[in-house]
Amino acid sequence: MMAPLEIAAEREGDRGWIFDLRRRGGSAIESKIVLAWVDYDWWSPDGRDPPAAVALAVAEVFDASLSTANATLPAHFDASTVRKRVAGADSLIVAQLAQSP
């Protein structure tokens, strides 16, 4: 089983945030995820969740889906693509956020 993901770095972009992801305990950047403000508002409509928590939930759902197909996260992806590639992604992401501390 692959190690869980963690946020290695966060910065603001033109339309939202950009996060560098790595495997927990690792030093190499695994992937970059862009979380647009509109997607953040979709998954955290009350603004209760930090943007990093939303990005991490999206990445974990995507990673879990890809690992069942023996694939890995793309080097760079937009959070919205998870909706197109993972059936029931919105529900899975919200559930993942509910489990976050």
PLY file of the C-alpha trace (Angstrom):
ply
format ascii 1.0
element vertex 101
property float x
property float y
property float z
element edge 100
property int vertex1
property int vertex2
end_header
0.00 0.00 0.00
1.24 3.48 -0.90
2.03 5.97 1.86
-0.58 8.67 2.38
-0.14 12.04 0.73
0.73 15.30 2.42
0.98 18.93 1.38
4.63 19.92 0.98
4.05 23.53 -0.13
1.19 25.92 -0.83
1.05 29.09 -2.87
-1.62 31.29 -4.35
-2.17 31.36 -8.10
-4.28 33.48 -10.44
-7.48 31.45 -9.91
-6.87 29.71 -6.60
-4.11 27.75 -4.90
-1.32 25.47 -6.06
-0.17 22.68 -3.77
2.89 20.44 -4.01
2.11 16.90 -2.89
4.44 14.20 -1.64
4.14 10.84 0.06
4.23 11.14 3.84
7.80 10.75 5.00
9.18 11.36 1.52
11.13 14.31 0.26
10.37 14.21 -3.46
7.42 16.13 -4.85
5.00 13.61 -6.30
2.57 15.98 -7.98
1.13 19.48 -8.11
-2.60 20.14 -7.75
-4.39 23.37 -8.64
-7.49 24.11 -6.57
-9.56 26.91 -8.12
-11.61 29.12 -5.84
-14.80 27.90 -7.53
-13.93 24.26 -6.77
-13.02 25.11 -3.19
-16.45 26.77 -2.80
-18.10 23.67 -4.30
-16.54 21.23 -1.83
-16.49 23.56 1.19
-19.47 25.89 0.64
-19.38 27.23 4.18
-15.61 27.85 4.04
-15.08 25.67 7.10
-12.30 23.59 5.58
-8.85 25.05 4.92
-7.97 25.04 1.20
-5.08 22.65 1.91
-7.51 20.15 3.47
-9.76 20.30 0.41
-6.82 19.87 -1.98
-5.53 16.95 0.05
-8.97 15.28 0.11
-9.24 15.65 -3.67
-5.74 14.25 -4.19
-6.37 11.30 -1.85
-9.61 10.37 -3.63
-7.88 10.62 -7.00
-4.84 8.68 -5.76
-7.00 5.88 -4.36
-8.88 5.61 -7.65
-5.68 5.53 -9.69
-3.98 2.99 -7.45
-6.75 0.46 -8.14
-5.81 0.77 -11.81
-2.06 0.55 -11.04
-1.63 4.17 -12.13
-0.08 7.13 -10.32
-1.01 10.75 -9.90
-0.17 12.96 -12.88
2.74 15.34 -12.35
0.30 18.27 -12.49
-3.49 18.28 -12.41
-6.47 20.51 -11.72
-8.78 19.47 -8.90
-11.82 19.68 -11.19
-10.50 16.82 -13.35
-11.17 14.40 -10.51
-14.91 14.93 -11.04
-14.53 13.78 -14.63
-12.31 10.79 -13.86
-13.71 9.35 -10.62
-17.33 8.22 -10.32
-19.01 9.81 -7.30
-15.99 12.05 -6.65
-17.97 14.84 -4.98
-19.42 12.49 -2.36
-16.07 10.80 -1.80
-14.31 14.14 -1.33
-16.92 15.41 1.12
-16.64 12.14 3.07
-12.86 12.44 3.11
-13.15 15.99 4.46
-15.50 14.80 7.19
-12.80 12.35 8.36
-10.12 15.07 8.50
-9.15 16.33 11.93
0 1
1 2
2 3
3 4
4 5
5 6
6 7
7 8
8 9
9 10
10 11
11 12
12 13
13 14
14 15
15 16
16 17
17 18
18 19
19 20
20 21
21 22
22 23
23 24
24 25
25 26
26 27
27 28
28 29
29 30
30 31
31 32
32 33
33 34
34 35
35 36
36 37
37 38
38 39
39 40
40 41
41 42
42 43
43 44
44 45
45 46
46 47
47 48
48 49
49 50
50 51
51 52
52 53
53 54
54 55
55 56
56 57
57 58
58 59
59 60
60 61
61 62
62 63
63 64
64 65
65 66
66 67
67 68
68 69
69 70
70 71
71 72
72 73
73 74
74 75
75 76
76 77
77 78
78 79
79 80
80 81
81 82
82 83
83 84
84 85
85 86
86 87
87 88
88 89
89 90
90 91
91 92
92 93
93 94
94 95
95 96
96 97
97 98
98 99
99 100
